[in-house]
Amino acid sequence: MTGKTRYARSGDVQIAYQVAGDGPLDVVFVPGFVSHVEFGWELPGWGPAWRRLASFARLIVFDKRGTGLSDRTTRLPALEERMDDV
């Protein structure tokens, strides 16, 4: 039950994300400091949790800028930029 990786623009950065499930609730998974939207499904801690969430909700997972499949950055983003990414 993995989603297709897509990209959204946030300022001048491309943010990788996936959507899985089609339930009535939207759940956004905000990762810690390391993530990868495609490999996350295979991790023992994330994969089962993501599949369970996607069984009753629309799950949205993404890679923060500078991690996973999202564009690399040269500086730490401000809090407002991080919230725009979400």
N, CA, C and O atoms as a MOPAC input file, in Angstrom:
PM7 MOZYME 1SCF
protein

 N      0.84000 1    -1.19000 1     0.00000 1
 C      0.00000 1     0.00000 1     0.00000 1
 C      0.88100 1     1.24800 1     0.00000 1
 O      0.65000 1     2.16800 1     0.78400 1
 N      1.85800 1     1.28300 1    -0.84800 1
 C      2.69200 1     2.47200 1    -0.94300 1
 C      2.11300 1     3.41700 1    -1.97900 1
 O      1.42800 1     2.99900 1    -2.91200 1
 N      2.39700 1     4.68200 1    -1.80100 1
 C      1.93500 1     5.66900 1    -2.75700 1
 C      2.99300 1     5.91400 1    -3.82200 1
 O      4.12700 1     5.44700 1    -3.70600 1
 N      2.61600 1     6.64200 1    -4.84900 1
 C      3.55800 1     7.03500 1    -5.89100 1
 C      4.26300 1     8.30200 1    -5.42600 1
 O      3.62000 1     9.21800 1    -4.91300 1
 N      5.57400 1     8.36000 1    -5.60100 1
 C      6.32200 1     9.54600 1    -5.19700 1
 C      6.02800 1    10.68100 1    -6.16400 1
 O      6.13400 1    10.53100 1    -7.38200 1
 N      5.66000 1    11.81100 1    -5.59700 1
 C      5.38900 1    13.02600 1    -6.36700 1
 C      6.20600 1    14.14900 1    -5.75100 1
 O      6.82900 1    13.97900 1    -4.70300 1
 N      6.19500 1    15.30100 1    -6.41700 1
 C      6.95900 1    16.44900 1    -5.93900 1
 C      6.08700 1    17.69400 1    -5.93700 1
 O      5.29900 1    17.92500 1    -6.85400 1
 N      6.24400 1    18.48500 1    -4.89300 1
 C      5.55700 1    19.77700 1    -4.78100 1
 C      6.61600 1    20.84900 1    -4.59400 1
 O      7.63500 1    20.61700 1    -3.94400 1
 N      6.38000 1    22.00000 1    -5.15400 1
 C      7.33100 1    23.11300 1    -5.02200 1
 C      6.99900 1    23.90300 1    -3.75900 1
 O      5.84500 1    24.24400 1    -3.49800 1
 N      8.04200 1    24.18300 1    -2.98700 1
 C      7.93300 1    25.04900 1    -1.81200 1
 C      9.05200 1    26.07800 1    -1.94500 1
 O     10.21200 1    25.78700 1    -1.65700 1
 N      8.69400 1    27.27000 1    -2.38100 1
 C      9.71500 1    28.26900 1    -2.68400 1
 C     10.52800 1    27.79400 1    -3.86800 1
 O      9.97800 1    27.55800 1    -4.94400 1
 N     11.83500 1    27.64900 1    -3.68700 1
 C     12.68700 1    27.18800 1    -4.78300 1
 C     13.12700 1    25.73000 1    -4.61100 1
 O     14.08500 1    25.28800 1    -5.24600 1
 N     12.42900 1    24.99500 1    -3.75700 1
 C     12.79500 1    23.61800 1    -3.43400 1
 C     11.66400 1    22.67100 1    -3.82900 1
 O     10.48700 1    22.99800 1    -3.67800 1
 N     12.03300 1    21.49100 1    -4.33800 1
 C     11.06600 1    20.43600 1    -4.62500 1
 C     11.00000 1    19.50400 1    -3.42000 1
 O     12.02100 1    18.99200 1    -2.96100 1
 N      9.78200 1    19.28900 1    -2.91200 1
 C      9.55600 1    18.42400 1    -1.75400 1
 C      8.93500 1    17.11400 1    -2.23300 1
 O      7.88400 1    17.12300 1    -2.87400 1
 N      9.58600 1    15.97700 1    -1.92200 1
 C      9.07000 1    14.65900 1    -2.29000 1
 C      7.98500 1    14.25300 1    -1.29300 1
 O      8.13000 1    14.44100 1    -0.08500 1
 N      6.89200 1    13.69000 1    -1.82700 1
 C      5.82400 1    13.22200 1    -0.95300 1
 C      5.08800 1    12.05300 1    -1.57800 1
 O      5.18500 1    11.82000 1    -2.78300 1
 N      4.35100 1    11.31700 1    -0.75600 1
 C      3.48000 1    10.24100 1    -1.20900 1
 C      2.15300 1    10.34700 1    -0.47700 1
 O      2.08500 1    10.82700 1     0.65500 1
 N      1.10900 1     9.89100 1    -1.13900 1
 C     -0.22600 1     9.82000 1    -0.53900 1
 C     -0.68000 1     8.37200 1    -0.64200 1
 O     -0.61100 1     7.77100 1    -1.71400 1
 N     -1.14500 1     7.81100 1     0.46600 1
 C     -1.64700 1     6.43700 1     0.48500 1
 C     -2.95100 1     6.41100 1     1.26500 1
 O     -3.13100 1     7.17400 1     2.21400 1
 N     -3.84800 1     5.54200 1     0.86800 1
 C     -5.14000 1     5.44100 1     1.53700 1
 C     -6.11000 1     6.47300 1     1.00400 1
 O     -5.73100 1     7.39900 1     0.28600 1
 N     -7.37400 1     6.29600 1     1.36800 1
 C     -8.39300 1     7.23100 1     0.89700 1
 C     -9.50500 1     7.42900 1     1.92700 1
 O    -10.65700 1     7.67300 1     1.56700 1
 N     -9.15800 1     7.32300 1     3.19000 1
 C    -10.14500 1     7.49500 1     4.23800 1
 C    -10.60500 1     8.93700 1     4.37800 1
 O    -10.09600 1     9.82200 1     3.69000 1
 N    -11.55900 1     9.17800 1     5.26100 1
 C    -12.13400 1    10.51400 1     5.42200 1
 C    -11.23400 1    11.50000 1     6.17100 1
 O    -11.49000 1    12.70300 1     6.15300 1
 N    -10.19700 1    11.00800 1     6.81900 1
 C     -9.28000 1    11.87200 1     7.56000 1
 C     -7.97600 1    12.04700 1     6.78900 1
 O     -7.52800 1    11.11900 1     6.11500 1
 N     -7.36600 1    13.21800 1     6.88100 1
 C     -6.02800 1    13.44600 1     6.35800 1
 C     -5.05100 1    13.38800 1     7.52200 1
 O     -5.20700 1    14.10600 1     8.51100 1
 N     -4.04000 1    12.52900 1     7.40100 1
 C     -2.98600 1    12.41600 1     8.40500 1
 C     -1.66500 1    12.73600 1     7.72000 1
 O     -1.29700 1    12.08700 1     6.74100 1
 N     -0.95200 1    13.73300 1     8.23000 1
 C      0.35200 1    14.10700 1     7.67400 1
 C      1.42200 1    13.61200 1     8.63200 1
 O      1.43300 1    13.97300 1     9.80900 1
 N      2.32200 1    12.78300 1     8.11700 1
 C      3.43100 1    12.27500 1     8.91300 1
 C      4.62000 1    13.20800 1     8.70900 1
 O      5.16300 1    13.30800 1     7.60900 1
 N      5.01500 1    13.88400 1     9.77500 1
 C      6.16500 1    14.79100 1     9.73300 1
 C      7.35700 1    14.03300 1    10.31100 1
 O      7.36700 1    13.71200 1    11.50000 1
 N      8.36600 1    13.74100 1     9.47800 1
 C      9.48100 1    12.91600 1     9.92900 1
 C     10.42200 1    13.65600 1    10.87100 1
 O     10.36300 1    14.87700 1    11.02000 1
 N     11.29100 1    12.87200 1    11.50200 1
 C     12.35100 1    13.44000 1    12.32900 1
 C     13.40100 1    14.05800 1    11.43000 1
 O     13.06200 1    14.67300 1    10.41800 1
 N     14.66600 1    13.90700 1    11.77900 1
 C     15.67000 1    14.60100 1    10.98000 1
 C     16.14100 1    13.79900 1     9.76400 1
 O     16.86400 1    14.34400 1     8.93000 1
 N     15.76200 1    12.53600 1     9.63500 1
 C     16.11100 1    11.73100 1     8.46600 1
 C     14.85700 1    11.01500 1     7.98100 1
 O     14.08100 1    10.49900 1     8.78500 1
 N     14.66100 1    10.98500 1     6.66600 1
 C     13.52100 1    10.26300 1     6.12000 1
 C     13.77500 1     9.91700 1     4.66300 1
 O     14.68600 1    10.45200 1     4.03200 1
 N     12.95400 1     9.01500 1     4.14000 1
 C     12.97300 1     8.65300 1     2.72500 1
 C     11.60200 1     8.04700 1     2.43400 1
 O     11.28400 1     6.96300 1     2.92400 1
 N     10.78900 1     8.74400 1     1.63600 1
 C      9.40600 1     8.32500 1     1.43500 1
 C      9.27000 1     6.94200 1     0.81100 1
 O      8.26100 1     6.27100 1     1.02900 1
 N     10.25500 1     6.50200 1     0.04400 1
 C     10.14400 1     5.18000 1    -0.57000 1
 C     10.65700 1     4.08100 1     0.34400 1
 O     10.04800 1     3.01200 1     0.40900 1
 N     11.75100 1     4.30600 1     1.04800 1
 C     12.28400 1     3.29000 1     1.94500 1
 C     11.53700 1     3.22200 1     3.27200 1
 O     11.60200 1     2.20200 1     3.95800 1
 N     10.84000 1     4.27200 1     3.64400 1
 C     10.10300 1     4.29200 1     4.91000 1
 C      9.10800 1     3.15500 1     5.03500 1
 O      8.87700 1     2.64900 1     6.13300 1
 N      8.51400 1     2.74600 1     3.91400 1
 C      7.53200 1     1.65200 1     3.92800 1
 C      8.16900 1     0.32700 1     4.34300 1
 O      7.47500 1    -0.57900 1     4.80300 1
 N      9.47900 1     0.21400 1     4.18300 1
 C     10.17500 1    -1.03400 1     4.49600 1
 C     10.76600 1    -1.04800 1     5.90800 1
 O     11.21400 1    -2.09600 1     6.37500 1
 N     10.77200 1     0.07800 1     6.58100 1
 C     11.33800 1     0.14100 1     7.92900 1
 C     10.40000 1    -0.50900 1     8.93900 1
 O      9.18700 1    -0.30900 1     8.87100 1
 N     10.94500 1    -1.28500 1     9.87600 1
 C     10.10000 1    -1.96000 1    10.86000 1
 C      9.27200 1    -1.00500 1    11.71500 1
 O      8.15600 1    -1.34500 1    12.10900 1
 N      9.78900 1     0.16000 1    12.00100 1
 C      9.04700 1     1.10500 1    12.83900 1
 C      8.01700 1     1.91500 1    12.07700 1
 O      6.93600 1     2.18800 1    12.59800 1
 N      8.33800 1     2.30300 1    10.84800 1
 C      7.43100 1     3.16300 1    10.09200 1
 C      6.45600 1     2.39600 1     9.21800 1
 O      5.26700 1     2.71400 1     9.20000 1
 N      6.93400 1     1.39100 1     8.49200 1
 C      6.10300 1     0.67600 1     7.52000 1
 C      4.77000 1     0.18900 1     8.07500 1
 O      3.72400 1     0.53700 1     7.52600 1
 N      4.77100 1    -0.60800 1     9.14900 1
 C      3.49900 1    -1.08600 1     9.69800 1
 C      2.60000 1     0.05800 1    10.18500 1
 O      1.38100 1     0.00200 1    10.02200 1
 N      3.19200 1     1.07900 1    10.77400 1
 C      2.39600 1     2.21900 1    11.25600 1
 C      1.77500 1     2.96600 1    10.08000 1
 O      0.60200 1     3.33700 1    10.13400 1
 N      2.54600 1     3.19000 1     9.02000 1
 C      2.01800 1     3.88000 1     7.84300 1
 C      0.89200 1     3.07200 1     7.20400 1
 O     -0.13300 1     3.63200 1     6.81400 1
 N      1.08200 1     1.74800 1     7.09500 1
 C      0.03500 1     0.91200 1     6.49500 1
 C     -1.24100 1     0.95600 1     7.32900 1
 O     -2.34300 1     1.01500 1     6.78300 1
 N     -1.09200 1     0.92800 1     8.63800 1
 C     -2.27100 1     0.98400 1     9.51600 1
 C     -2.98900 1     2.32100 1     9.35900 1
 O     -4.21300 1     2.35200 1     9.23300 1
 N     -2.24200 1     3.42300 1     9.36600 1
 C     -2.86300 1     4.74000 1     9.18400 1
 C     -3.56600 1     4.84200 1     7.83700 1
 O     -4.66700 1     5.38500 1     7.75000 1
 N     -2.93000 1     4.32000 1     6.77900 1
 C     -3.51600 1     4.39000 1     5.44300 1
 C     -4.74100 1     3.49500 1     5.29100 1
 O     -5.48200 1     3.62700 1     4.31700 1
 N     -4.96500 1     2.58600 1     6.24000 1
 C     -6.13400 1     1.71300 1     6.15500 1
 C     -7.42800 1     2.44200 1     6.52200 1
 O     -8.51200 1     1.98000 1     6.16600 1
 N     -7.33300 1     3.56500 1     7.22400 1
 C     -8.55000 1     4.29600 1     7.60000 1
 C     -8.47200 1     5.80000 1     7.32500 1
 O     -9.42800 1     6.52600 1     7.59600 1
 N     -7.35300 1     6.26900 1     6.79400 1
 C     -7.18000 1     7.70400 1     6.54400 1
 C     -6.40200 1     7.90100 1     5.24800 1
 O     -5.84200 1     6.95600 1     4.69300 1
 N     -6.37900 1     9.11800 1     4.78800 1
 C     -5.48600 1     9.46700 1     3.67600 1
 C     -4.17500 1     9.89900 1     4.31300 1
 O     -4.10200 1    10.95600 1     4.94000 1
 N     -3.14600 1     9.08800 1     4.15500 1
 C     -1.85200 1     9.33500 1     4.77600 1
 C     -0.96300 1    10.08500 1     3.79800 1
 O     -0.82400 1     9.68700 1     2.64100 1
 N     -0.36800 1    11.16300 1     4.26400 1
 C      0.55600 1    11.95900 1     3.46900 1
 C      1.90700 1    11.93000 1     4.17100 1
 O      2.03700 1    12.39300 1     5.30400 1
 N      2.90600 1    11.38400 1     3.49400 1
 C      4.26400 1    11.34100 1     4.04200 1
 C      5.15800 1    12.15600 1     3.12100 1
 O      4.93500 1    12.18600 1     1.91000 1
 N      6.15700 1    12.81200 1     3.67000 1
 C      7.04600 1    13.62300 1     2.84500 1
 C      8.45100 1    13.62000 1     3.41500 1
 O      8.67300 1    13.31900 1     4.58800 1
 N      9.39500 1    13.96600 1     2.54500 1
 C     10.78600 1    14.13300 1     2.96200 1
 C     11.03000 1    15.61900 1     3.16300 1
 O     10.78700 1    16.42500 1     2.26500 1
 N     11.50600 1    15.97300 1     4.33500 1
 C     11.82500 1    17.37700 1     4.57900 1
 C     12.92400 1    17.81900 1     3.62000 1
 O     13.71500 1    17.00700 1     3.13900 1
 N     12.95600 1    19.11100 1     3.35400 1
 C     13.99600 1    19.62100 1     2.45400 1
 C     15.36200 1    19.19900 1     2.98000 1
 O     15.64000 1    19.26200 1     4.17700 1
 N     16.20700 1    18.76500 1     2.04200 1
 C     17.54100 1    18.32700 1     2.41100 1
 C     17.64000 1    16.85900 1     2.78100 1
 O     18.74100 1    16.36900 1     3.02800 1
 N     16.51100 1    16.13200 1     2.82700 1
 C     16.54700 1    14.71300 1     3.18500 1
 C     15.84400 1    13.88200 1     2.12500 1
 O     15.06300 1    14.40000 1     1.32700 1
 N     16.13200 1    12.58400 1     2.12700 1
 C     15.44800 1    11.66000 1     1.23100 1
 C     15.49800 1    12.10600 1    -0.21900 1
 O     16.56600 1    12.39900 1    -0.75600 1
 N     14.33000 1    12.15400 1    -0.84700 1
 C     14.23000 1    12.50100 1    -2.26100 1
 C     13.96000 1    13.98300 1    -2.50800 1
 O     13.88000 1    14.41100 1    -3.65900 1
 N     13.82000 1    14.76500 1    -1.44800 1
 C     13.61800 1    16.21000 1    -1.60800 1
 C     14.93900 1    16.88500 1    -1.97600 1
 O     16.01800 1    16.33200 1    -1.76000 1
 N     14.83100 1    18.08700 1    -2.53600 1
 C     16.03300 1    18.82400 1    -2.94700 1
 C     16.95700 1    19.09000 1    -1.76400 1
 O     16.50300 1    19.29700 1    -0.63900 1
 N     18.23900 1    19.08200 1    -2.03200 1
 C     19.25900 1    19.42200 1    -1.04100 1
 C     19.24200 1    20.92200 1    -0.77200 1
 O     18.79700 1    21.71000 1    -1.60600 1
 N     19.72300 1    21.29500 1     0.38400 1
 C     19.80300 1    22.70700 1     0.75500 1
 C     21.21300 1    23.03300 1     1.21500 1
 O     21.99800 1    22.14000 1     1.53300 1
 N     21.52200 1    24.31800 1     1.24800 1
 C     22.85300 1    24.73900 1     1.68700 1
 C     22.80600 1    25.40500 1     3.05000 1
 O     23.84300 1    25.76700 1     3.60700 1
 N     21.60500 1    25.56800 1     3.58800 1
 C     21.46200 1    26.22100 1     4.89500 1
 C     20.26700 1    25.61600 1     5.62400 1
 O     19.41900 1    24.96200 1     5.01700 1
 N     20.21400 1    25.84100 1     6.92200 1
 C     19.05300 1    25.39400 1     7.68900 1
 C     17.87300 1    26.31000 1     7.39500 1
 O     18.00800 1    27.53100 1     7.47300 1
 N     16.71900 1    25.73800 1     7.05900 1
 C     15.57000 1    26.57900 1     6.76600 1
 C     14.96800 1    27.16300 1     8.04400 1
 O     15.04900 1    26.56900 1     9.12000 1
 N     14.37300 1    28.32200 1     7.89800 1
 C     13.66100 1    28.94900 1     9.01900 1
 C     12.39300 1    28.15100 1     9.32500 1
 O     11.91300 1    27.39300 1     8.48100 1
 N     11.86700 1    28.31900 1    10.50700 1
 C     10.65100 1    27.61000 1    10.90900 1
 C      9.52100 1    27.86400 1     9.91600 1
 O      8.78100 1    26.94000 1     9.57700 1
 N      9.37900 1    29.08900 1     9.45100 1
 C      8.30700 1    29.41900 1     8.50300 1
 C      8.46500 1    28.65700 1     7.19800 1
 O      7.47300 1    28.22800 1     6.60900 1
 N      9.70100 1    28.48100 1     6.73600 1
 C      9.93800 1    27.69800 1     5.52300 1
 C      9.57900 1    26.24400 1     5.73600 1
 O      9.01400 1    25.60400 1     4.84900 1
 N      9.90100 1    25.72000 1     6.89700 1
 C      9.56500 1    24.32100 1     7.21500 1
 C      8.05600 1    24.10900 1     7.24500 1
 O      7.55600 1    23.08600 1     6.77600 1
 N      7.34300 1    25.07100 1     7.79400 1
 C      5.89000 1    24.96500 1     7.83500 1
 C      5.28800 1    25.09500 1     6.43200 1
 O      4.29200 1    24.44000 1     6.12500 1
 N      5.87900 1    25.92400 1     5.59000 1
 C      5.43300 1    26.01500 1     4.20100 1
 C      5.62700 1    24.68000 1     3.48900 1
 O      4.80500 1    24.29500 1     2.65800 1
 N      6.70800 1    23.97400 1     3.81100 1
 C      6.95500 1    22.66700 1     3.20600 1
 C      5.85000 1    21.66800 1     3.56500 1
 O      5.42100 1    20.87400 1     2.72800 1
 N      5.40400 1    21.72200 1     4.80500 1
 C      4.32500 1    20.81900 1     5.23400 1
 C      3.06200 1    21.16700 1     4.47500 1
 O      2.02600 1    20.53300 1     4.67700 1

